[in-house]
Amino acid sequence: MNYFSVGSKVYEGFAGGTSEAGAALVAVLAVAVIIVVQLFVVQWLWNAVLVPTVSVVRPLKTLLQTFGLLILIALIHPGTVVAAA
């Protein structure tokens, strides 16, 4: 182990380590970014592909509608939707 001292105190040093709070923050931000990207991709695919192909489908206007659609799909088919977590 690496040790270093500041004054009379000795601290353990871990190469490249981050605190648990820092790692948790990075994980939360990564999940949030993945969800936002997924929302944009789903909305684009829905509006660009499904709406012109299927006549009874209307376009998604907001990301909140897209998020609701993803939640509905996850409830109907659990385990088939790729989760961000």
TORMI-790195 format. One line per field, with one value per residue (C-alpha): residue number from 1; x, y negated, z negated. Coordinates in Angstrom, 3 decimals. Layout:
% TORMI-790195
num NUM ...
xx X ...
yy Y ...
zz Z ...
END
This chain:
% TORMI-790195
num 1 2 3 4 5 6 7 8 9 10 11 12 13 14 15 16 17 18 19 20 21 22 23 24 25 26 27 28 29 30 31 32 33 34 35 36 37 38 39 40 41 42 43 44 45 46 47 48 49 50 51 52 53 54 55 56 57 58 59 60 61 62 63 64 65 66 67 68 69 70 71 72 73 74 75 76 77 78 79 80 81 82 83 84 85
xx 0.000 1.061 1.259 1.895 2.091 0.840 2.273 2.089 -0.850 -0.366 -2.928 -3.395 -3.251 -5.066 -4.077 -6.974 -9.530 -12.579 -14.868 -18.127 -20.127 -18.195 -18.742 -22.461 -22.738 -21.023 -23.376 -26.488 -25.312 -24.491 -27.961 -29.579 -27.607 -28.480 -32.190 -32.213 -30.416 -32.823 -35.792 -34.530 -33.771 -37.194 -39.006 -37.091 -37.712 -41.406 -41.944 -39.681 -40.469 -43.669 -45.883 -45.457 -45.754 -48.791 -51.739 -53.343 -50.208 -49.811 -46.469 -44.997 -44.829 -42.937 -40.258 -42.760 -45.002 -41.958 -41.061 -44.632 -44.478 -41.244 -42.777 -45.863 -43.730 -41.687 -44.884 -46.406 -43.210 -40.953 -37.439 -37.598 -36.785 -33.121 -32.966 -30.550 -29.634
yy 0.000 -3.532 -5.768 -9.463 -11.812 -15.315 -16.765 -14.009 -12.140 -9.187 -8.516 -5.508 -6.312 -4.299 -4.940 -6.216 -5.784 -7.965 -8.411 -6.449 -9.659 -10.610 -7.178 -7.329 -10.770 -9.532 -6.524 -8.702 -11.117 -8.235 -6.733 -10.134 -10.665 -7.159 -7.733 -11.099 -9.653 -6.704 -9.099 -11.017 -7.842 -6.307 -9.518 -9.864 -6.239 -6.503 -9.713 -8.925 -5.245 -4.146 -7.170 -7.034 -3.230 -2.653 -4.926 -4.802 -5.913 -9.583 -11.342 -11.788 -15.511 -15.641 -13.700 -13.160 -11.228 -9.211 -8.490 -7.361 -5.061 -3.499 -2.976 -1.383 0.969 1.902 2.695 4.759 6.653 6.735 7.892 7.199 3.485 2.655 0.822 -1.968 -0.602
zz 0.000 0.585 -2.417 -2.567 -5.499 -6.043 -9.180 -11.754 -10.140 -7.805 -5.054 -2.829 0.852 3.476 7.060 9.148 6.384 5.983 3.063 2.880 3.201 6.329 7.858 7.036 8.630 11.782 11.901 11.489 14.182 16.538 16.072 16.655 19.876 21.106 20.417 22.218 25.240 25.251 25.174 28.198 30.160 29.406 30.282 33.536 34.527 33.626 35.587 38.578 39.093 37.379 38.089 41.903 41.924 39.666 40.412 36.945 35.071 34.232 33.698 30.228 29.509 26.211 24.401 21.590 24.004 25.074 21.449 20.793 23.818 22.547 19.095 20.681 22.780 19.706 17.777 20.577 21.455 18.389 19.111 22.842 22.668 22.308 19.008 18.306 14.917
END
